[in-house]
Amino acid sequence: MYWFRGQGKGRDLAAREVLLDDTKSGKYSMATTNCADLDGDGDQDLLIGDTSGAVFWARNEGTRTAPKFTQREPLRVGAAPLKVSHKSDPIAADWDGDGLLDLLVGDEGADVSFFAGRKDGTFEQGVSLFSKLPVDPADGYKSALKKLEPHRVIPGFRLRLATADWNDDGKLDLVIGNCESRPLPGGSEKETELLGHVYVLLRE
């Protein structure tokens, strides 16, 4: 994971700095990274997803301006590691408005799971925002996809998430990017191209 420090001159950025390097472990791939103050100490920690669907964090033991991160460790639902089916993309937000950070996790199947935060830093069992079904960490990609299909909201796969009060009604909404595959114009039936769209889902 890298950091490109802003220089305060329009869009100028400094050369990249390595924030966390897990490459030597050989255990992780396709990391997605966001940040949040997960331990409430006033600086930004790393929130990390990966191919397996697990969700990790790396504690900032430095400061806001000179961060120093521990190696990643799993976030938990109670005592169990927090996990979705495949290729997790986690963000932290107070989604339910109770003053605690929750997790929203996008996945390869185009689902979004909500994990309510607890005061002890762990999370409640996840629930799909689309199907309303509980998240089963034992589900593989195919079984999770089968559960989602009758309730699918976003087409395609591999969601990336953000939150914003898009319509200024005082509630957080979802901003979602995805990947979609479609036949290549002028190509054969087997030739496809990848494209992505951005969706805004407004809270009722």
C-alpha positions as CSV (number, residue, x, y, z in Angstrom):
1,M,0.0,0.0,0.0
2,Y,1.3,3.4,-1.0
3,W,0.8,7.0,-0.1
4,F,1.1,9.9,-2.5
5,R,1.4,12.9,-0.2
6,G,-0.4,16.1,-1.4
7,Q,1.8,19.1,-1.9
8,G,-0.8,21.8,-1.6
9,K,-0.2,23.0,-5.1
10,G,-3.3,22.0,-7.1
11,R,-3.0,18.4,-8.1
12,D,0.8,18.0,-7.5
13,L,1.7,14.9,-5.5
14,A,5.0,13.8,-3.9
15,A,6.7,10.6,-4.9
16,R,5.0,7.5,-3.5
17,E,5.8,6.3,0.0
18,V,5.3,2.7,1.1
19,L,2.8,2.5,3.9
20,L,2.6,-1.3,4.3
21,D,4.4,-4.0,2.5
22,D,2.9,-7.5,2.8
23,T,4.4,-8.9,-0.3
24,K,7.0,-11.1,1.4
25,S,4.4,-13.0,3.3
26,G,2.9,-14.5,0.1
27,K,-0.5,-14.7,1.8
28,Y,-2.4,-11.8,0.3
29,S,-3.3,-10.6,-3.2
30,M,-5.3,-7.8,-4.9
31,A,-5.4,-5.6,-1.8
32,T,-8.0,-2.8,-1.7
33,T,-7.3,-0.1,0.9
34,N,-9.3,2.6,2.6
35,C,-8.5,4.5,5.8
36,A,-10.4,5.3,9.0
37,D,-9.6,6.0,12.7
38,L,-10.6,2.4,13.7
39,D,-9.1,2.6,17.2
40,G,-10.2,6.1,18.1
41,D,-6.8,7.6,18.8
42,G,-7.1,10.5,16.3
43,D,-5.0,9.2,13.4
44,Q,-5.8,7.2,10.3
45,D,-5.5,3.4,10.3
46,L,-5.6,1.2,7.2
47,L,-8.6,-0.9,6.3
48,I,-7.7,-3.6,3.8
49,G,-9.6,-6.1,1.7
50,D,-8.2,-8.9,-0.5
51,T,-9.0,-11.8,-2.8
52,S,-10.1,-14.2,-0.1
53,G,-12.9,-11.9,1.0
54,A,-11.3,-11.3,4.4
55,V,-11.1,-7.8,5.9
56,F,-8.1,-6.6,7.8
57,W,-6.8,-3.5,9.5
58,A,-3.3,-2.2,10.2
59,R,-2.9,0.1,13.2
60,N,-1.2,3.4,12.8
61,E,1.3,3.6,15.6
62,G,2.7,6.9,14.3
63,T,1.0,10.2,13.8
64,R,-1.3,11.7,11.2
65,T,1.6,13.3,9.4
66,A,4.2,10.6,10.0
67,P,2.2,7.3,10.0
68,K,3.8,4.0,10.9
69,F,1.6,0.9,10.5
70,T,1.7,-2.5,12.1
71,Q,1.3,-5.6,10.0
72,R,-2.3,-6.4,9.1
73,E,-4.6,-8.3,11.4
74,P,-8.2,-9.5,10.8
75,L,-11.2,-7.5,11.9
76,R,-13.7,-9.7,13.7
77,V,-17.4,-10.6,14.0
78,G,-17.3,-11.4,17.7
79,A,-14.3,-13.8,18.0
80,A,-14.4,-15.0,14.3
81,P,-12.5,-13.3,11.4
82,L,-14.8,-11.0,9.4
83,K,-15.2,-12.3,5.8
84,V,-17.4,-12.0,2.7
85,S,-17.4,-14.5,-0.2
86,H,-14.7,-13.1,-2.5
87,K,-12.6,-10.0,-3.3
88,S,-13.6,-7.7,-0.4
89,D,-13.6,-3.9,-0.7
90,P,-14.3,-2.5,2.8
91,I,-15.1,1.1,3.9
92,A,-15.8,2.4,7.3
93,A,-18.8,4.7,8.0
94,D,-21.4,5.2,10.7
95,W,-24.1,3.8,8.5
96,D,-26.7,3.3,11.2
97,G,-26.1,6.6,12.9
98,D,-25.3,5.3,16.4
99,G,-22.0,7.0,16.7
100,L,-19.9,3.8,16.1
101,L,-18.0,3.0,12.9
102,D,-19.6,0.3,10.9
103,L,-18.2,-1.6,7.9
104,L,-19.7,-1.7,4.4
105,V,-18.0,-4.4,2.2
106,G,-18.4,-4.7,-1.5
107,D,-17.5,-8.1,-3.1
108,E,-16.9,-9.9,-6.4
109,G,-20.5,-10.9,-6.8
110,A,-21.8,-7.3,-6.7
111,D,-23.2,-7.4,-3.2
112,V,-22.8,-4.9,-0.4
113,S,-22.7,-6.3,3.2
114,F,-23.3,-4.2,6.3
115,F,-21.5,-5.0,9.5
116,A,-22.6,-3.0,12.5
117,G,-19.9,-1.7,14.8
118,R,-19.6,-2.7,18.4
119,K,-18.1,-0.6,21.3
120,D,-15.4,-3.3,21.7
121,G,-14.1,-2.7,18.2
122,T,-15.6,-5.9,16.8
123,F,-18.7,-6.1,14.5
124,E,-22.1,-7.7,14.4
125,Q,-22.9,-10.5,11.9
126,G,-23.0,-9.0,8.4
127,V,-26.2,-8.6,6.5
128,S,-26.6,-8.0,2.7
129,L,-28.0,-4.6,2.0
130,F,-29.6,-6.0,-1.1
131,S,-31.0,-9.4,-0.2
132,K,-31.3,-8.7,3.6
133,L,-29.8,-12.2,4.1
134,P,-27.1,-12.8,6.7
135,V,-23.5,-13.1,5.5
136,D,-22.2,-16.6,5.8
137,P,-18.4,-16.5,5.9
138,A,-18.3,-20.1,4.8
139,D,-20.0,-19.2,1.4
140,G,-17.8,-19.4,-1.6
141,Y,-18.3,-17.2,-4.6
142,K,-20.8,-19.4,-6.4
143,S,-23.0,-20.0,-3.4
144,A,-23.0,-16.3,-2.4
145,L,-23.9,-15.4,-6.0
146,K,-26.8,-17.8,-6.0
147,K,-28.3,-16.2,-2.9
148,L,-27.8,-12.7,-4.4
149,E,-29.3,-13.3,-7.9
150,P,-33.0,-12.9,-7.0
151,H,-32.2,-9.6,-5.2
152,R,-29.5,-8.2,-7.5
153,V,-29.3,-4.4,-7.6
154,I,-26.0,-3.7,-9.4
155,P,-25.0,-5.6,-12.5
156,G,-21.6,-7.0,-13.2
157,F,-19.0,-7.8,-10.5
158,R,-16.2,-6.5,-8.3
159,L,-17.7,-3.5,-6.5
160,R,-15.8,-0.5,-5.2
161,L,-17.6,1.6,-2.6
162,A,-17.8,5.1,-1.3
163,T,-20.4,6.9,0.9
164,A,-21.7,10.5,0.6
165,D,-24.9,12.4,1.5
166,W,-25.6,12.7,-2.2
167,N,-29.0,14.5,-2.0
168,D,-28.3,16.5,1.2
169,D,-31.0,14.8,3.2
170,G,-28.8,14.0,6.2
171,K,-28.4,10.3,5.4
172,L,-25.4,8.6,3.9
173,D,-26.0,7.2,0.4
174,L,-23.9,4.7,-1.6
175,V,-21.7,5.5,-4.5
176,I,-20.6,2.3,-6.3
177,G,-18.3,1.5,-9.1
178,N,-18.4,-1.9,-10.8
179,C,-16.9,-4.0,-13.6
180,E,-19.1,-5.3,-16.4
181,S,-18.4,-7.6,-19.4
182,R,-20.1,-7.1,-22.7
183,P,-19.6,-8.5,-26.3
184,L,-16.8,-6.6,-28.1
185,P,-18.4,-4.5,-30.9
186,G,-17.6,-6.1,-34.2
187,G,-16.0,-9.2,-32.5
188,S,-17.1,-12.8,-32.3
189,E,-19.5,-14.0,-29.6
190,K,-16.6,-15.0,-27.4
191,E,-14.8,-11.7,-27.6
192,T,-15.7,-9.4,-24.8
193,E,-14.6,-6.1,-23.3
194,L,-14.6,-4.9,-19.7
195,L,-16.1,-1.6,-18.8
196,G,-17.3,0.0,-15.6
197,H,-20.1,2.3,-14.4
198,V,-20.8,4.4,-11.3
199,Y,-24.1,4.0,-9.5
200,V,-25.6,6.2,-6.8
201,L,-28.1,4.4,-4.5
202,L,-30.1,6.9,-2.3
203,R,-31.3,5.9,1.1
204,E,-35.0,5.9,1.7
